[in-house]
Amino acid sequence: RLAGFVEGFAVYCADGTRNCLVAEFTATAARVKFENEIQQQTTEWLRKLTAAFSETGVADKRARRRARELLSTLYGALVVSTVDNILRPLLVGKDTVQPAE
């Protein structure tokens, strides 16, 4: 289930080429308008991830911590990927070979 969540997140964000709608709302003035929906979605993701970690035999407190860490890591990776997608064309010179995608 954990691998499925990570894979689903990657598909949802098009492997970092498209931002998460929840993240977009969180980072803009829309945060105030959609605060309840953002909180509900985040809580639901954390609940499902915590349950998945618990199913592996991890204690409840550790399962919650791992769920938060995984969600934070995914969003951190999304931010890095987004910045890379924006800056790479600006930073790579004509003579530099970009890695194949």
HELIX and SHEET records of a PDB file:
HELIX    1   1 LEU A    2  TYR A   12  1                                  11    
HELIX    2   2 ALA A   14  GLY A   16  5                                   3    
HELIX    3   3 LEU A   21  THR A   26  1                                   6    
HELIX    4   4 ALA A   30  LYS A   33  1                                   4    
HELIX    5   5 GLU A   35  GLU A   55  1                                  21    
HELIX    6   6 ASP A   60  LEU A   91  1                                  32    
END                                                                             
